[in-house]
Amino acid sequence: MSIYDIEVTTIRGEQQTLAPYKGQVMLIVNTATKCGFAPQFKGLQKLHEDYGNRGLAVLGFPCGQFANQEPGDNEDIASACELNFGVTFPLYAKIEVNGDGAHPLFKHLTKEAPGVLGSKAVKWNFTKFLIDQEGKVVKRFAPTDEPSKIEGYIQKLLAEGK
């Protein structure tokens, strides 16, 4: 199964696959508005603004599995992201990223790009996965990795894809 076949639900409740992003670089992030890393929303938004028209899709997947740092429902999350962080990149419905209830997208991502010592679990909010234009998971970034640190990897993928 390709990453493009995985069904996801938008923050507004619409079902879709990731097929619309075929041919683009994707940065998929599990987010939480109450997390200490939440200021990274601004960096993710900057990447979206700087590279969105050049083939980058930043995709946010809210998750409340880590200390319930995403306590709201989808409407609350969308509002908080827009008002507090100016987010205009696509957000998806709140999901689980670990355990039996883990969303198929994150099962795929963690299988393709395991963490430290081969761990498949997502350690915390703002774990980031970089996917190339062909749907291959290229790299996994830790929650502490600022979006600006990822910019060089994005530039390289975008340059290679032309």
C-alpha positions as CSV (number, residue, x, y, z in Angstrom):
1,M,0.0,0.0,0.0
2,S,1.2,3.4,-1.0
3,I,1.1,6.4,1.4
4,Y,-1.2,8.0,-1.2
5,D,-3.8,5.3,-0.6
6,I,-4.2,5.9,3.1
7,E,-7.5,7.5,4.1
8,V,-7.4,10.5,6.3
9,T,-10.1,12.9,7.7
10,T,-9.7,16.6,7.4
11,I,-10.2,18.8,10.4
12,R,-13.6,19.7,8.9
13,G,-14.6,16.0,8.8
14,E,-14.1,15.2,5.1
15,Q,-12.7,11.8,4.1
16,Q,-9.9,11.8,1.5
17,T,-6.6,10.1,0.8
18,L,-3.2,11.7,0.5
19,A,-3.3,11.3,-3.3
20,P,-3.7,15.1,-3.9
21,Y,-0.1,15.4,-2.6
22,K,1.4,13.0,-5.1
23,G,4.4,14.6,-6.7
24,Q,4.9,17.0,-3.7
25,V,7.3,16.8,-0.8
26,M,5.3,16.3,2.4
27,L,6.2,17.2,6.0
28,I,3.8,15.3,8.2
29,V,3.7,16.3,11.9
30,N,1.7,15.2,14.9
31,T,0.7,18.4,16.7
32,A,-0.7,19.6,20.0
33,T,-1.8,23.1,20.7
34,K,-1.0,22.9,24.5
35,C,2.4,21.4,24.1
36,G,5.6,23.2,25.0
37,F,6.7,22.7,21.4
38,A,3.5,24.5,20.1
39,P,5.6,27.6,19.1
40,Q,6.8,25.3,16.2
41,F,3.5,25.9,14.5
42,K,4.9,29.3,13.5
43,G,8.0,27.6,12.0
44,L,5.8,25.1,10.2
45,Q,3.7,27.9,8.9
46,K,6.8,29.7,7.6
47,L,7.9,26.5,5.7
48,H,4.4,26.3,4.3
49,E,4.5,30.0,3.1
50,D,8.1,29.8,1.8
51,Y,7.9,26.5,0.0
52,G,4.2,25.7,-0.5
53,N,4.1,27.1,-4.0
54,R,7.3,25.2,-4.8
55,G,5.9,21.8,-4.0
56,L,5.9,21.4,-0.2
57,A,2.8,20.3,1.7
58,V,3.0,20.7,5.5
59,L,0.3,18.5,7.0
60,G,-0.7,18.7,10.7
61,F,-2.3,15.7,12.6
62,P,-3.4,16.7,16.1
63,C,-2.9,14.1,18.8
64,G,-3.9,14.0,22.5
65,Q,-1.9,10.9,23.4
66,F,0.9,12.8,25.2
67,A,-0.1,14.2,28.5
68,N,-3.5,15.2,26.9
69,Q,-1.8,18.3,25.4
70,E,-4.4,18.4,22.7
71,P,-7.6,18.3,24.8
72,G,-10.0,20.0,22.4
73,D,-12.2,18.7,19.6
74,N,-11.4,19.3,15.9
75,E,-13.3,22.7,15.9
76,D,-11.3,23.9,19.0
77,I,-8.0,22.7,17.4
78,A,-8.7,24.5,14.1
79,S,-9.6,27.7,15.9
80,A,-6.6,27.6,18.2
81,C,-4.2,26.9,15.4
82,E,-5.6,29.7,13.3
83,L,-5.9,32.3,16.1
84,N,-2.8,31.6,18.1
85,F,-0.4,30.5,15.5
86,G,-1.7,31.8,12.1
87,V,-1.9,28.3,10.7
88,T,-3.1,28.0,7.1
89,F,-1.5,24.7,6.2
90,P,-3.8,21.7,6.1
91,L,-4.9,20.2,9.4
92,Y,-6.5,16.8,9.9
93,A,-8.8,15.3,12.4
94,K,-7.4,14.4,15.8
95,I,-5.9,10.9,15.8
96,E,-3.8,8.5,17.8
97,V,-0.2,7.9,16.7
98,N,0.7,5.0,19.0
99,G,-0.8,1.8,20.3
100,D,-3.7,-0.4,19.0
101,G,-5.6,2.7,18.0
102,A,-2.8,4.3,16.0
103,H,-3.9,5.7,12.7
104,P,-2.8,3.7,9.6
105,L,-0.8,6.8,8.4
106,F,1.3,6.8,11.5
107,K,1.7,3.0,11.5
108,H,3.1,3.4,7.9
109,L,5.4,6.3,8.8
110,T,6.9,4.7,11.9
111,K,7.4,1.4,10.1
112,E,9.2,3.2,7.2
113,A,11.2,5.6,9.5
114,P,11.8,4.0,12.9
115,G,13.1,6.2,15.7
116,V,16.2,5.8,17.9
117,L,17.3,2.2,18.4
118,G,14.6,1.1,15.9
119,S,11.7,2.2,18.0
120,K,8.4,2.4,16.1
121,A,6.7,4.5,18.7
122,V,6.3,8.2,18.3
123,K,8.0,9.7,21.4
124,W,6.1,13.0,21.7
125,N,4.2,15.8,19.9
126,F,5.8,17.4,16.9
127,T,7.6,14.4,15.6
128,K,8.0,15.1,12.0
129,F,8.2,12.8,8.9
130,L,9.6,14.1,5.6
131,I,8.3,12.3,2.5
132,D,9.7,12.8,-1.0
133,Q,7.7,13.4,-4.2
134,E,7.4,9.6,-4.8
135,G,5.8,8.9,-1.4
136,K,9.0,7.5,0.2
137,V,9.6,8.4,3.9
138,V,13.0,10.0,3.7
139,K,13.7,11.1,7.3
140,R,12.2,11.3,10.8
141,F,12.8,14.3,12.9
142,A,12.6,14.5,16.7
143,P,10.1,16.8,18.5
144,T,13.0,19.0,19.5
145,D,14.1,19.6,15.9
146,E,12.9,23.1,14.9
147,P,11.2,23.4,11.5
148,S,14.1,25.7,10.4
149,K,16.5,22.8,10.9
150,I,14.5,20.8,8.3
151,E,14.6,23.5,5.7
152,G,17.8,22.3,4.1
153,Y,16.4,18.8,3.6
154,I,13.3,20.3,2.0
155,Q,15.3,22.5,-0.3
156,K,17.3,19.5,-1.4
157,L,14.3,17.3,-2.1
158,L,12.6,20.1,-4.0
159,A,15.7,20.7,-6.1
160,E,16.0,17.0,-6.9
161,G,12.4,16.8,-7.9
162,K,12.6,19.4,-10.7
